[in-house]
Structures are given as structure tokens and as C-alpha cells.
Amino acid sequence: MDVWTVAVALYLASTVVALFLTYQEQKRRGHKTPVYTVIGYVLCAVWPLVAAVMVIFYRPRKA
């Protein structure tokens, strides 16, 4: 298996879990606003990418 295949699979898995949890929370709370629903789903798809970029480019400050 290629490293990129594993990375994409992990990204998709975390996105699907986040989408499912967001859907369940919106269903439980009774939120039916289309704008917030779209914003929530977009953020679920983006946050794993942001976290990966932060991990890759993190450099501790020298004391």
C-alpha cells in the first residue's frame, strides 16, 4: 500500500465519523437550519486537513 492511500483513507474515515457525529447532534438537538447544516458539514470535511497541516508545520519555539 502507498503512503498516500493510507493518508487518504484515514482522512476519509475521520471525515465520515465527524459527519455522522454532526448529523446525530443536529438530529438530537432539533436544529433544522440549512445554513448551519451546510457550515457544519463543510467544517467536518475541512478540519482533518487543517489538523494535518498544523502537525506537519509545527515547530516548537526555542527558549
PDB file of N, CA, C, O and CB in Angstrom:
ATOM      1  N   MET A   1       0.831  -1.182   0.000  1.00  0.00           N
ATOM      2  CA  MET A   1       0.000   0.000   0.000  1.00  0.00           C
ATOM      3  C   MET A   1       0.875   1.244   0.000  1.00  0.00           C
ATOM      4  O   MET A   1       1.925   1.291   0.641  1.00  0.00           O
ATOM      5  CB  MET A   1      -0.945  -0.001   1.205  1.00  0.00           C
ATOM      6  N   ASP A   2       0.423   2.231  -0.722  1.00  0.00           N
ATOM      7  CA  ASP A   2       1.120   3.500  -0.809  1.00  0.00           C
ATOM      8  C   ASP A   2       0.808   4.352   0.430  1.00  0.00           C
ATOM      9  O   ASP A   2      -0.253   4.207   1.037  1.00  0.00           O
ATOM     10  CB  ASP A   2       0.724   4.249  -2.106  1.00  0.00           C
ATOM     11  N   VAL A   3       1.732   5.231   0.796  1.00  0.00           N
ATOM     12  CA  VAL A   3       1.541   6.106   1.952  1.00  0.00           C
ATOM     13  C   VAL A   3       0.364   7.041   1.713  1.00  0.00           C
ATOM     14  O   VAL A   3      -0.414   7.305   2.630  1.00  0.00           O
ATOM     15  CB  VAL A   3       2.822   6.917   2.243  1.00  0.00           C
ATOM     16  N   TRP A   4       0.225   7.546   0.491  1.00  0.00           N
ATOM     17  CA  TRP A   4      -0.878   8.453   0.193  1.00  0.00           C
ATOM     18  C   TRP A   4      -2.224   7.751   0.266  1.00  0.00           C
ATOM     19  O   TRP A   4      -3.223   8.368   0.635  1.00  0.00           O
ATOM     20  CB  TRP A   4      -0.694   9.067  -1.178  1.00  0.00           C
ATOM     21  N   THR A   5      -2.264   6.483  -0.076  1.00  0.00           N
ATOM     22  CA  THR A   5      -3.509   5.725   0.025  1.00  0.00           C
ATOM     23  C   THR A   5      -3.945   5.611   1.474  1.00  0.00           C
ATOM     24  O   THR A   5      -5.123   5.777   1.790  1.00  0.00           O
ATOM     25  CB  THR A   5      -3.347   4.332  -0.591  1.00  0.00           C
ATOM     26  N   VAL A   6      -3.004   5.330   2.347  1.00  0.00           N
ATOM     27  CA  VAL A   6      -3.303   5.234   3.775  1.00  0.00           C
ATOM     28  C   VAL A   6      -3.727   6.601   4.315  1.00  0.00           C
ATOM     29  O   VAL A   6      -4.675   6.690   5.095  1.00  0.00           O
ATOM     30  CB  VAL A   6      -2.076   4.699   4.557  1.00  0.00           C
ATOM     31  N   ALA A   7      -3.035   7.663   3.906  1.00  0.00           N
ATOM     32  CA  ALA A   7      -3.365   9.008   4.375  1.00  0.00           C
ATOM     33  C   ALA A   7      -4.773   9.415   3.934  1.00  0.00           C
ATOM     34  O   ALA A   7      -5.535   9.973   4.724  1.00  0.00           O
ATOM     35  CB  ALA A   7      -2.335  10.022   3.853  1.00  0.00           C
ATOM     36  N   VAL A   8      -5.114   9.140   2.690  1.00  0.00           N
ATOM     37  CA  VAL A   8      -6.452   9.476   2.189  1.00  0.00           C
ATOM     38  C   VAL A   8      -7.511   8.631   2.893  1.00  0.00           C
ATOM     39  O   VAL A   8      -8.590   9.133   3.210  1.00  0.00           O
ATOM     40  CB  VAL A   8      -6.531   9.266   0.657  1.00  0.00           C
ATOM     41  N   ALA A   9      -7.222   7.382   3.135  1.00  0.00           N
ATOM     42  CA  ALA A   9      -8.179   6.515   3.838  1.00  0.00           C
ATOM     43  C   ALA A   9      -8.424   7.018   5.257  1.00  0.00           C
ATOM     44  O   ALA A   9      -9.567   7.040   5.716  1.00  0.00           O
ATOM     45  CB  ALA A   9      -7.668   5.060   3.873  1.00  0.00           C
ATOM     46  N   LEU A  10      -7.371   7.418   5.953  1.00  0.00           N
ATOM     47  CA  LEU A  10      -7.535   7.962   7.307  1.00  0.00           C
ATOM     48  C   LEU A  10      -8.309   9.275   7.279  1.00  0.00           C
ATOM     49  O   LEU A  10      -9.161   9.521   8.133  1.00  0.00           O
ATOM     50  CB  LEU A  10      -6.165   8.174   7.971  1.00  0.00           C
ATOM     51  N   TYR A  11      -8.008  10.116   6.293  1.00  0.00           N
ATOM     52  CA  TYR A  11      -8.725  11.382   6.151  1.00  0.00           C
ATOM     53  C   TYR A  11     -10.214  11.138   5.916  1.00  0.00           C
ATOM     54  O   TYR A  11     -11.059  11.768   6.553  1.00  0.00           O
ATOM     55  CB  TYR A  11      -8.134  12.208   4.998  1.00  0.00           C
ATOM     56  N   LEU A  12     -10.528  10.235   5.012  1.00  0.00           N
ATOM     57  CA  LEU A  12     -11.930   9.934   4.725  1.00  0.00           C
ATOM     58  C   LEU A  12     -12.636   9.308   5.921  1.00  0.00           C
ATOM     59  O   LEU A  12     -13.797   9.614   6.192  1.00  0.00           O
ATOM     60  CB  LEU A  12     -12.030   9.006   3.528  1.00  0.00           C
ATOM     61  N   ALA A  13     -11.940   8.439   6.627  1.00  0.00           N
ATOM     62  CA  ALA A  13     -12.544   7.810   7.806  1.00  0.00           C
ATOM     63  C   ALA A  13     -12.860   8.849   8.882  1.00  0.00           C
ATOM     64  O   ALA A  13     -13.944   8.827   9.464  1.00  0.00           O
ATOM     65  CB  ALA A  13     -11.608   6.730   8.375  1.00  0.00           C
ATOM     66  N   SER A  14     -11.924   9.754   9.148  1.00  0.00           N
ATOM     67  CA  SER A  14     -12.173  10.780  10.165  1.00  0.00           C
ATOM     68  C   SER A  14     -13.268  11.742   9.716  1.00  0.00           C
ATOM     69  O   SER A  14     -14.049  12.215  10.541  1.00  0.00           O
ATOM     70  CB  SER A  14     -10.884  11.556  10.470  1.00  0.00           C
ATOM     71  N   THR A  15     -13.335  12.035   8.422  1.00  0.00           N
ATOM     72  CA  THR A  15     -14.388  12.908   7.916  1.00  0.00           C
ATOM     73  C   THR A  15     -15.758  12.252   8.036  1.00  0.00           C
ATOM     74  O   THR A  15     -16.729  12.900   8.426  1.00  0.00           O
ATOM     75  CB  THR A  15     -14.112  13.282   6.464  1.00  0.00           C
ATOM     76  N   VAL A  16     -15.836  10.982   7.704  1.00  0.00           N
ATOM     77  CA  VAL A  16     -17.120  10.270   7.802  1.00  0.00           C
ATOM     78  C   VAL A  16     -17.588  10.192   9.251  1.00  0.00           C
ATOM     79  O   VAL A  16     -18.775  10.371   9.527  1.00  0.00           O
ATOM     80  CB  VAL A  16     -17.000   8.849   7.210  1.00  0.00           C
ATOM     81  N   VAL A  17     -16.678   9.928  10.171  1.00  0.00           N
ATOM     82  CA  VAL A  17     -17.039   9.883  11.593  1.00  0.00           C
ATOM     83  C   VAL A  17     -17.528  11.251  12.050  1.00  0.00           C
ATOM     84  O   VAL A  17     -18.541  11.344  12.743  1.00  0.00           O
ATOM     85  CB  VAL A  17     -15.834   9.426  12.455  1.00  0.00           C
ATOM     86  N   ALA A  18     -16.816  12.324  11.668  1.00  0.00           N
ATOM     87  CA  ALA A  18     -17.229  13.671  12.055  1.00  0.00           C
ATOM     88  C   ALA A  18     -18.592  14.030  11.466  1.00  0.00           C
ATOM     89  O   ALA A  18     -19.425  14.632  12.144  1.00  0.00           O
ATOM     90  CB  ALA A  18     -16.181  14.692  11.610  1.00  0.00           C
ATOM     91  N   LEU A  19     -18.819  13.662  10.208  1.00  0.00           N
ATOM     92  CA  LEU A  19     -20.124  13.923   9.586  1.00  0.00           C
ATOM     93  C   LEU A  19     -21.240  13.179  10.302  1.00  0.00           C
ATOM     94  O   LEU A  19     -22.311  13.737  10.540  1.00  0.00           O
ATOM     95  CB  LEU A  19     -20.102  13.524   8.109  1.00  0.00           C
ATOM     96  N   PHE A  20     -20.992  11.930  10.645  1.00  0.00           N
ATOM     97  CA  PHE A  20     -22.001  11.138  11.343  1.00  0.00           C
ATOM     98  C   PHE A  20     -22.319  11.735  12.707  1.00  0.00           C
ATOM     99  O   PHE A  20     -23.486  11.851  13.081  1.00  0.00           O
ATOM    100  CB  PHE A  20     -21.530   9.694  11.500  1.00  0.00           C
ATOM    101  N   LEU A  21     -21.276  12.115  13.455  1.00  0.00           N
ATOM    102  CA  LEU A  21     -21.494  12.697  14.776  1.00  0.00           C
ATOM    103  C   LEU A  21     -22.209  14.047  14.684  1.00  0.00           C
ATOM    104  O   LEU A  21     -23.048  14.363  15.528  1.00  0.00           O
ATOM    105  CB  LEU A  21     -20.160  12.860  15.505  1.00  0.00           C
ATOM    106  N   THR A  22     -21.885  14.834  13.676  1.00  0.00           N
ATOM    107  CA  THR A  22     -22.563  16.116  13.481  1.00  0.00           C
ATOM    108  C   THR A  22     -24.026  15.901  13.132  1.00  0.00           C
ATOM    109  O   THR A  22     -24.899  16.604  13.641  1.00  0.00           O
ATOM    110  CB  THR A  22     -21.872  16.932  12.380  1.00  0.00           C
ATOM    111  N   TYR A  23     -24.293  14.939  12.273  1.00  0.00           N
ATOM    112  CA  TYR A  23     -25.682  14.624  11.917  1.00  0.00           C
ATOM    113  C   TYR A  23     -26.466  14.189  13.154  1.00  0.00           C
ATOM    114  O   TYR A  23     -27.591  14.639  13.370  1.00  0.00           O
ATOM    115  CB  TYR A  23     -25.729  13.516  10.838  1.00  0.00           C
ATOM    116  N   GLN A  24     -25.874  13.321  13.958  1.00  0.00           N
ATOM    117  CA  GLN A  24     -26.556  12.846  15.165  1.00  0.00           C
ATOM    118  C   GLN A  24     -26.826  13.987  16.143  1.00  0.00           C
ATOM    119  O   GLN A  24     -27.892  14.041  16.756  1.00  0.00           O
ATOM    120  CB  GLN A  24     -25.724  11.760  15.851  1.00  0.00           C
ATOM    121  N   GLU A  25     -25.859  14.901  16.290  1.00  0.00           N
ATOM    122  CA  GLU A  25     -26.050  16.020  17.206  1.00  0.00           C
ATOM    123  C   GLU A  25     -27.144  16.958  16.709  1.00  0.00           C
ATOM    124  O   GLU A  25     -27.973  17.414  17.496  1.00  0.00           O
ATOM    125  CB  GLU A  25     -24.743  16.787  17.386  1.00  0.00           C
ATOM    126  N   GLN A  26     -27.152  17.248  15.421  1.00  0.00           N
ATOM    127  CA  GLN A  26     -28.193  18.113  14.878  1.00  0.00           C
ATOM    128  C   GLN A  26     -29.569  17.466  14.998  1.00  0.00           C
ATOM    129  O   GLN A  26     -30.556  18.148  15.270  1.00  0.00           O
ATOM    130  CB  GLN A  26     -27.897  18.448  13.419  1.00  0.00           C
ATOM    131  N   LYS A  27     -29.633  16.183  14.801  1.00  0.00           N
ATOM    132  CA  LYS A  27     -30.901  15.459  14.918  1.00  0.00           C
ATOM    133  C   LYS A  27     -31.387  15.467  16.367  1.00  0.00           C
ATOM    134  O   LYS A  27     -32.572  15.667  16.632  1.00  0.00           O
ATOM    135  CB  LYS A  27     -30.747  14.006  14.412  1.00  0.00           C
ATOM    136  N   ARG A  28     -30.461  15.247  17.299  1.00  0.00           N
ATOM    137  CA  ARG A  28     -30.819  15.205  18.716  1.00  0.00           C
ATOM    138  C   ARG A  28     -31.293  16.574  19.220  1.00  0.00           C
ATOM    139  O   ARG A  28     -32.238  16.650  20.005  1.00  0.00           O
ATOM    140  CB  ARG A  28     -29.624  14.728  19.546  1.00  0.00           C
ATOM    141  N   ARG A  29     -30.644  17.644  18.776  1.00  0.00           N
ATOM    142  CA  ARG A  29     -30.991  18.986  19.234  1.00  0.00           C
ATOM    143  C   ARG A  29     -32.144  19.606  18.454  1.00  0.00           C
ATOM    144  O   ARG A  29     -32.696  20.623  18.873  1.00  0.00           O
ATOM    145  CB  ARG A  29     -29.790  19.879  19.139  1.00  0.00           C
ATOM    146  N   GLY A  30     -32.507  19.019  17.346  1.00  0.00           N
ATOM    147  CA  GLY A  30     -33.630  19.515  16.570  1.00  0.00           C
ATOM    148  C   GLY A  30     -33.299  20.704  15.691  1.00  0.00           C
ATOM    149  O   GLY A  30     -34.206  21.427  15.278  1.00  0.00           O
ATOM    150  N   HIS A  31     -32.027  20.927  15.393  1.00  0.00           N
ATOM    151  CA  HIS A  31     -31.631  22.029  14.517  1.00  0.00           C
ATOM    152  C   HIS A  31     -31.956  21.667  13.065  1.00  0.00           C
ATOM    153  O   HIS A  31     -31.519  20.635  12.556  1.00  0.00           O
ATOM    154  CB  HIS A  31     -30.113  22.350  14.680  1.00  0.00           C
ATOM    155  N   LYS A  32     -32.711  22.516  12.427  1.00  0.00           N
ATOM    156  CA  LYS A  32     -33.091  22.280  11.032  1.00  0.00           C
ATOM    157  C   LYS A  32     -32.715  23.461  10.141  1.00  0.00           C
ATOM    158  O   LYS A  32     -33.272  23.609   9.053  1.00  0.00           O
ATOM    159  CB  LYS A  32     -34.594  22.011  10.931  1.00  0.00           C
ATOM    160  N   THR A  33     -31.784  24.299  10.578  1.00  0.00           N
ATOM    161  CA  THR A  33     -31.374  25.453   9.781  1.00  0.00           C
ATOM    162  C   THR A  33     -30.432  24.988   8.677  1.00  0.00           C
ATOM    163  O   THR A  33     -29.379  24.423   8.974  1.00  0.00           O
ATOM    164  CB  THR A  33     -30.691  26.532  10.670  1.00  0.00           C
ATOM    165  N   PRO A  34     -30.779  25.208   7.418  1.00  0.00           N
ATOM    166  CA  PRO A  34     -29.933  24.738   6.311  1.00  0.00           C
ATOM    167  C   PRO A  34     -28.539  25.374   6.303  1.00  0.00           C
ATOM    168  O   PRO A  34     -27.561  24.720   5.940  1.00  0.00           O
ATOM    169  CB  PRO A  34     -30.618  25.022   4.993  1.00  0.00           C
ATOM    170  N   VAL A  35     -28.450  26.630   6.698  1.00  0.00           N
ATOM    171  CA  VAL A  35     -27.155  27.307   6.683  1.00  0.00           C
ATOM    172  C   VAL A  35     -26.200  26.654   7.676  1.00  0.00           C
ATOM    173  O   VAL A  35     -25.054  26.359   7.335  1.00  0.00           O
ATOM    174  CB  VAL A  35     -27.322  28.802   7.009  1.00  0.00           C
ATOM    175  N   TYR A  36     -26.664  26.427   8.893  1.00  0.00           N
ATOM    176  CA  TYR A  36     -25.808  25.809   9.900  1.00  0.00           C
ATOM    177  C   TYR A  36     -25.496  24.354   9.554  1.00  0.00           C
ATOM    178  O   TYR A  36     -24.418  23.857   9.879  1.00  0.00           O
ATOM    179  CB  TYR A  36     -26.468  25.890  11.272  1.00  0.00           C
ATOM    180  N   THR A  37     -26.412  23.687   8.913  1.00  0.00           N
ATOM    181  CA  THR A  37     -26.167  22.313   8.488  1.00  0.00           C
ATOM    182  C   THR A  37     -25.040  22.261   7.463  1.00  0.00           C
ATOM    183  O   THR A  37     -24.137  21.432   7.575  1.00  0.00           O
ATOM    184  CB  THR A  37     -27.445  21.693   7.907  1.00  0.00           C
ATOM    185  N   VAL A  38     -25.086  23.125   6.482  1.00  0.00           N
ATOM    186  CA  VAL A  38     -24.040  23.164   5.455  1.00  0.00           C
ATOM    187  C   VAL A  38     -22.703  23.566   6.071  1.00  0.00           C
ATOM    188  O   VAL A  38     -21.673  22.966   5.765  1.00  0.00           O
ATOM    189  CB  VAL A  38     -24.423  24.144   4.325  1.00  0.00           C
ATOM    190  N   ILE A  39     -22.718  24.578   6.937  1.00  0.00           N
ATOM    191  CA  ILE A  39     -21.482  25.003   7.597  1.00  0.00           C
ATOM    192  C   ILE A  39     -20.892  23.862   8.412  1.00  0.00           C
ATOM    193  O   ILE A  39     -19.682  23.639   8.375  1.00  0.00           O
ATOM    194  CB  ILE A  39     -21.740  26.221   8.498  1.00  0.00           C
ATOM    195  N   GLY A  40     -21.714  23.149   9.134  1.00  0.00           N
ATOM    196  CA  GLY A  40     -21.236  22.023   9.941  1.00  0.00           C
ATOM    197  C   GLY A  40     -20.626  20.931   9.083  1.00  0.00           C
ATOM    198  O   GLY A  40     -19.576  20.391   9.431  1.00  0.00           O
ATOM    199  N   TYR A  41     -21.254  20.597   7.983  1.00  0.00           N
ATOM    200  CA  TYR A  41     -20.729  19.545   7.112  1.00  0.00           C
ATOM    201  C   TYR A  41     -19.444  19.964   6.416  1.00  0.00           C
ATOM    202  O   TYR A  41     -18.537  19.149   6.246  1.00  0.00           O
ATOM    203  CB  TYR A  41     -21.766  19.160   6.077  1.00  0.00           C
ATOM    204  N   VAL A  42     -19.355  21.232   6.011  1.00  0.00           N
ATOM    205  CA  VAL A  42     -18.120  21.718   5.379  1.00  0.00           C
ATOM    206  C   VAL A  42     -16.975  21.693   6.382  1.00  0.00           C
ATOM    207  O   VAL A  42     -15.866  21.274   6.050  1.00  0.00           O
ATOM    208  CB  VAL A  42     -18.312  23.153   4.820  1.00  0.00           C
ATOM    209  N   LEU A  43     -17.236  22.136   7.600  1.00  0.00           N
ATOM    210  CA  LEU A  43     -16.192  22.116   8.622  1.00  0.00           C
ATOM    211  C   LEU A  43     -15.764  20.691   8.963  1.00  0.00           C
ATOM    212  O   LEU A  43     -14.594  20.462   9.269  1.00  0.00           O
ATOM    213  CB  LEU A  43     -16.675  22.829   9.880  1.00  0.00           C
ATOM    214  N   CYS A  44     -16.672  19.744   8.918  1.00  0.00           N
ATOM    215  CA  CYS A  44     -16.310  18.349   9.150  1.00  0.00           C
ATOM    216  C   CYS A  44     -15.354  17.837   8.082  1.00  0.00           C
ATOM    217  O   CYS A  44     -14.483  17.013   8.363  1.00  0.00           O
ATOM    218  CB  CYS A  44     -17.559  17.479   9.190  1.00  0.00           C
ATOM    219  N   ALA A  45     -15.516  18.321   6.875  1.00  0.00           N
ATOM    220  CA  ALA A  45     -14.649  17.879   5.787  1.00  0.00           C
ATOM    221  C   ALA A  45     -13.296  18.582   5.807  1.00  0.00           C
ATOM    222  O   ALA A  45     -12.317  18.048   5.286  1.00  0.00           O
ATOM    223  CB  ALA A  45     -15.328  18.116   4.454  1.00  0.00           C
ATOM    224  N   VAL A  46     -13.228  19.782   6.405  1.00  0.00           N
ATOM    225  CA  VAL A  46     -12.009  20.583   6.355  1.00  0.00           C
ATOM    226  C   VAL A  46     -11.108  20.368   7.563  1.00  0.00           C
ATOM    227  O   VAL A  46      -9.886  20.414   7.419  1.00  0.00           O
ATOM    228  CB  VAL A  46     -12.361  22.039   6.248  1.00  0.00           C
ATOM    229  N   TRP A  47     -11.668  20.134   8.751  1.00  0.00           N
ATOM    230  CA  TRP A  47     -10.832  20.119   9.951  1.00  0.00           C
ATOM    231  C   TRP A  47      -9.734  19.060   9.942  1.00  0.00           C
ATOM    232  O   TRP A  47      -8.663  19.337  10.480  1.00  0.00           O
ATOM    233  CB  TRP A  47     -11.692  19.911  11.145  1.00  0.00           C
ATOM    234  N   PRO A  48      -9.916  17.873   9.373  1.00  0.00           N
ATOM    235  CA  PRO A  48      -8.787  16.935   9.360  1.00  0.00           C
ATOM    236  C   PRO A  48      -7.608  17.459   8.531  1.00  0.00           C
ATOM    237  O   PRO A  48      -6.451  17.211   8.868  1.00  0.00           O
ATOM    238  CB  PRO A  48      -9.241  15.583   8.810  1.00  0.00           C
ATOM    239  N   LEU A  49      -7.904  18.173   7.465  1.00  0.00           N
ATOM    240  CA  LEU A  49      -6.845  18.756   6.643  1.00  0.00           C
ATOM    241  C   LEU A  49      -6.103  19.843   7.412  1.00  0.00           C
ATOM    242  O   LEU A  49      -4.875  19.917   7.348  1.00  0.00           O
ATOM    243  CB  LEU A  49      -7.427  19.330   5.342  1.00  0.00           C
ATOM    244  N   VAL A  50      -6.826  20.677   8.129  1.00  0.00           N
ATOM    245  CA  VAL A  50      -6.204  21.726   8.935  1.00  0.00           C
ATOM    246  C   VAL A  50      -5.337  21.104  10.035  1.00  0.00           C
ATOM    247  O   VAL A  50      -4.229  21.575  10.288  1.00  0.00           O
ATOM    248  CB  VAL A  50      -7.284  22.651   9.553  1.00  0.00           C
ATOM    249  N   ALA A  51      -5.826  20.067  10.677  1.00  0.00           N
ATOM    250  CA  ALA A  51      -5.049  19.402  11.720  1.00  0.00           C
ATOM    251  C   ALA A  51      -3.774  18.790  11.149  1.00  0.00           C
ATOM    252  O   ALA A  51      -2.720  18.861  11.780  1.00  0.00           O
ATOM    253  CB  ALA A  51      -5.890  18.321  12.404  1.00  0.00           C
ATOM    254  N   ALA A  52      -3.856  18.199   9.982  1.00  0.00           N
ATOM    255  CA  ALA A  52      -2.669  17.608   9.353  1.00  0.00           C
ATOM    256  C   ALA A  52      -1.640  18.678   9.007  1.00  0.00           C
ATOM    257  O   ALA A  52      -0.442  18.476   9.211  1.00  0.00           O
ATOM    258  CB  ALA A  52      -3.064  16.831   8.088  1.00  0.00           C
ATOM    259  N   VAL A  53      -2.094  19.803   8.490  1.00  0.00           N
ATOM    260  CA  VAL A  53      -1.171  20.899   8.167  1.00  0.00           C
ATOM    261  C   VAL A  53      -0.507  21.429   9.431  1.00  0.00           C
ATOM    262  O   VAL A  53       0.685  21.735   9.422  1.00  0.00           O
ATOM    263  CB  VAL A  53      -1.913  22.039   7.438  1.00  0.00           C
ATOM    264  N   MET A  54      -1.263  21.540  10.511  1.00  0.00           N
ATOM    265  CA  MET A  54      -0.694  22.015  11.771  1.00  0.00           C
ATOM    266  C   MET A  54       0.357  21.052  12.299  1.00  0.00           C
ATOM    267  O   MET A  54       1.390  21.486  12.808  1.00  0.00           O
ATOM    268  CB  MET A  54      -1.792  22.210  12.811  1.00  0.00           C
ATOM    269  N   VAL A  55       0.114  19.766  12.190  1.00  0.00           N
ATOM    270  CA  VAL A  55       1.077  18.772  12.660  1.00  0.00           C
ATOM    271  C   VAL A  55       2.338  18.799  11.805  1.00  0.00           C
ATOM    272  O   VAL A  55       3.447  18.691  12.328  1.00  0.00           O
ATOM    273  CB  VAL A  55       0.455  17.367  12.645  1.00  0.00           C
ATOM    274  N   ILE A  56       2.176  18.941  10.508  1.00  0.00           N
ATOM    275  CA  ILE A  56       3.326  18.925   9.602  1.00  0.00           C
ATOM    276  C   ILE A  56       4.211  20.150   9.816  1.00  0.00           C
ATOM    277  O   ILE A  56       5.436  20.034   9.835  1.00  0.00           O
ATOM    278  CB  ILE A  56       2.856  18.865   8.142  1.00  0.00           C
ATOM    279  N   PHE A  57       3.599  21.321   9.978  1.00  0.00           N
ATOM    280  CA  PHE A  57       4.367  22.557  10.037  1.00  0.00           C
ATOM    281  C   PHE A  57       4.635  23.061  11.453  1.00  0.00           C
ATOM    282  O   PHE A  57       5.131  24.175  11.621  1.00  0.00           O
ATOM    283  CB  PHE A  57       3.656  23.611   9.273  1.00  0.00           C
ATOM    284  N   TYR A  58       4.321  22.270  12.468  1.00  0.00           N
ATOM    285  CA  TYR A  58       4.562  22.695  13.851  1.00  0.00           C
ATOM    286  C   TYR A  58       6.051  22.686  14.143  1.00  0.00           C
ATOM    287  O   TYR A  58       6.738  21.698  13.884  1.00  0.00           O
ATOM    288  CB  TYR A  58       3.813  21.782  14.850  1.00  0.00           C
ATOM    289  N   ARG A  59       6.537  23.774  14.676  1.00  0.00           N
ATOM    290  CA  ARG A  59       7.920  23.869  15.105  1.00  0.00           C
ATOM    291  C   ARG A  59       7.937  24.518  16.488  1.00  0.00           C
ATOM    292  O   ARG A  59       7.496  25.657  16.644  1.00  0.00           O
ATOM    293  CB  ARG A  59       8.782  24.681  14.079  1.00  0.00           C
ATOM    294  N   PRO A  60       8.438  23.810  17.476  1.00  0.00           N
ATOM    295  CA  PRO A  60       8.478  24.418  18.820  1.00  0.00           C
ATOM    296  C   PRO A  60       9.423  25.623  18.837  1.00  0.00           C
ATOM    297  O   PRO A  60      10.439  25.640  18.142  1.00  0.00           O
ATOM    298  CB  PRO A  60       8.927  23.371  19.882  1.00  0.00           C
ATOM    299  N   ARG A  61       9.081  26.604  19.622  1.00  0.00           N
ATOM    300  CA  ARG A  61       9.916  27.802  19.741  1.00  0.00           C
ATOM    301  C   ARG A  61      11.135  27.503  20.611  1.00  0.00           C
ATOM    302  O   ARG A  61      11.062  26.756  21.587  1.00  0.00           O
ATOM    303  CB  ARG A  61       9.102  28.984  20.335  1.00  0.00           C
ATOM    304  N   LYS A  62      12.225  28.094  20.236  1.00  0.00           N
ATOM    305  CA  LYS A  62      13.442  27.911  21.019  1.00  0.00           C
ATOM    306  C   LYS A  62      13.365  28.805  22.245  1.00  0.00           C
ATOM    307  O   LYS A  62      12.914  29.948  22.175  1.00  0.00           O
ATOM    308  CB  LYS A  62      14.713  28.227  20.175  1.00  0.00           C
ATOM    309  N   ALA A  63      13.811  28.264  23.362  1.00  0.00           N
ATOM    310  CA  ALA A  63      13.757  29.022  24.614  1.00  0.00           C
ATOM    311  C   ALA A  63      14.881  30.007  24.735  1.00  0.00           C
ATOM    312  O   ALA A  63      14.972  30.720  25.734  1.00  0.00           O
ATOM    313  CB  ALA A  63      13.785  28.097  25.788  1.00  0.00           C
TER     314      ALA A  63
END
